[in-house]
Amino acid sequence: MSEAMAAQQAQDRRFMKMAMQMAAKAEEKGEVPVGAVLVKDGEVVSAGFNFSIGLHDPSAHAEMQCIRQAGKVLANYRLLDSTLYVTLEPCAMCAGAIVHSRISRLVFGAQDQKTGAAGTVIDIVRHSAFNHQVEVTSGVLETECATQLSAFFKRRRKEKKAAKAQAKLEASQKGE
């Protein structure tokens, strides 16, 4: 492996860890733990996390939050020569925003087997019909990103099961 490739991989891991920290912030707010960081010239421009529930906004995905903030910071809707790091493969909505904002490179951790739009289910970011295609690197800290998500959903299922059991217990106590 060349020195440049090794340096790129180290940088990708460093910024993906930052995206994972953003995902942890989402989880603290009861949101699905997905985080994103946008980098230009080796510097973080913006960061975001899923906040759809809290904002009552189906478009408030981590990528969208990050892209919106980056546009304001850079005072431009075109985010040329930038890299977006995301813990989970973007959905179709986010992939479309990535293409329209002209992000050069997308780096994501875990694949999304249900709605992944950067190669897993569909490949919007590299579709030849569009006037901009995005370079994609997948699988960066994949296990860590996937574990962060699966632990959240496992905990959420356990909490729902406990709440259901509690409701059943309370109902039976009222009926005594």
C-alpha positions in Angstrom: 0.0 0.0 0.0 1.3 3.4 -0.9 2.0 6.1 1.6 -0.8 8.3 0.2 -3.3 5.4 0.4 -2.3 4.7 4.0 -2.7 8.4 4.9 -6.1 8.5 3.2 -7.3 5.5 5.1 -6.1 7.0 8.4 -7.9 10.2 7.7 -11.1 8.3 6.7 -11.0 6.5 10.0 -10.4 9.7 12.0 -13.3 11.5 10.4 -15.6 8.5 10.6 -14.9 8.4 14.4 -16.1 12.0 14.5 -19.3 10.9 12.6 -19.8 8.2 15.1 -19.6 10.8 17.9 -22.3 12.7 16.2 -24.4 9.5 15.9 -24.0 9.1 19.7 -25.5 12.6 20.1 -28.5 11.5 18.0 -28.9 8.4 20.3 -28.8 10.6 23.4 -31.8 12.5 22.0 -33.7 9.2 21.3 -33.0 9.4 17.5 -31.6 6.6 15.3 -27.9 7.0 15.8 -26.5 8.2 12.4 -23.9 10.9 12.2 -22.3 12.9 9.5 -19.2 15.1 9.1 -18.3 17.2 6.0 -14.6 17.9 5.4 -12.9 20.3 3.0 -9.2 20.7 2.7 -8.7 18.4 5.7 -10.8 20.6 8.0 -14.3 19.9 9.4 -16.8 22.3 7.9 -19.9 20.9 9.5 -21.4 18.0 11.3 -24.9 16.7 11.8 -26.9 13.9 13.3 -30.4 12.4 12.8 -33.0 14.7 14.3 -36.2 13.8 12.5 -38.1 12.9 15.6 -37.2 15.9 17.6 -37.7 18.4 14.7 -40.8 16.5 13.4 -39.1 16.6 10.0 -38.7 13.6 7.9 -35.8 15.3 6.0 -33.7 15.9 9.1 -31.3 13.1 8.5 -27.7 13.4 9.5 -26.5 14.0 6.0 -29.2 16.7 5.4 -28.4 18.5 8.6 -24.7 18.4 7.8 -25.2 19.6 4.2 -27.5 22.5 5.2 -25.0 23.6 7.8 -22.0 23.4 5.3 -23.9 25.5 2.8 -24.3 28.2 5.4 -20.7 28.0 6.6 -19.3 28.1 3.0 -21.9 30.5 1.8 -22.5 28.3 -1.2 -24.9 25.5 -2.1 -22.2 23.8 -4.1 -19.9 21.9 -1.8 -17.2 21.3 -4.3 -14.0 19.4 -3.4 -15.5 18.2 -0.1 -15.9 14.7 1.5 -19.0 13.6 3.4 -18.4 11.0 6.1 -21.6 9.2 7.3 -22.0 6.2 9.6 -24.7 4.6 7.5 -25.1 4.5 3.8 -27.3 7.4 2.6 -31.0 6.9 1.6 -32.3 8.1 -1.8 -33.2 11.6 -0.4 -29.8 12.1 1.1 -28.0 10.6 -2.0 -29.9 13.1 -4.1 -28.8 16.0 -1.9 -25.2 14.8 -2.1 -25.3 14.8 -5.9 -27.1 18.2 -6.1 -24.6 19.8 -3.7 -21.7 18.5 -5.8 -19.9 16.8 -2.9 -16.9 15.1 -4.5 -16.5 12.1 -2.2 -18.8 10.0 0.1 -17.3 7.8 2.8 -19.7 5.6 4.7 -19.5 2.9 7.4 -22.3 0.5 7.4 -24.4 -0.6 4.4 -28.1 -0.1 4.5 -29.7 -3.3 3.1 -33.2 -1.8 3.0 -32.7 1.8 1.7 -29.0 2.2 0.7 -28.7 4.5 -2.3 -24.9 4.5 -2.7 -24.6 1.1 -4.2 -26.4 -1.4 -1.9 -30.1 -1.2 -3.1 -29.7 1.5 -5.8 -26.8 3.7 -6.8 -28.0 7.3 -7.1 -24.6 9.0 -6.3 -22.9 7.3 -9.2 -25.8 7.2 -11.7 -24.5 8.0 -15.2 -27.6 10.0 -16.2 -26.7 12.7 -13.7 -24.3 15.5 -14.4 -22.3 14.8 -11.2 -21.1 11.5 -9.9 -19.6 11.0 -6.4 -16.6 8.9 -5.6 -17.6 6.4 -2.9 -15.6 4.6 -0.3 -17.7 2.2 1.8 -17.0 0.0 4.8 -14.9 2.5 6.8 -15.2 1.3 10.5 -18.1 -0.8 9.2 -18.3 -3.1 12.2 -18.2 -0.3 14.7 -20.9 1.7 12.8 -23.1 -1.3 12.4 -22.7 -2.2 16.0 -23.7 1.3 17.1 -26.9 1.0 15.1 -27.8 -2.6 16.0 -27.2 -2.0 19.8 -29.6 1.0 19.6 -32.4 -1.1 17.9 -31.8 -4.0 20.2 -32.2 -1.7 23.3 -35.3 -0.1 21.7 -36.9 -3.5 21.1 -36.2 -4.5 24.7 -37.7 -1.2 26.0 -40.8 -1.7 24.0 -41.2 -5.2 25.2 -40.8 -4.1 28.8 -43.3 -1.3 28.3 -45.8 -3.7 26.8 -45.3 -6.1 29.8 -45.8 -3.2 32.2 -49.0 -2.1 30.5 -50.3 -5.7 30.6 -49.5 -6.0 34.3 -51.2 -2.7 35.1 -54.3 -3.7 33.1 -54.5 -7.0 35.0 -54.1 -5.3 38.3 -57.0 -2.9 37.5 -59.1 -5.9 36.6 -58.6 -7.7 40.0 
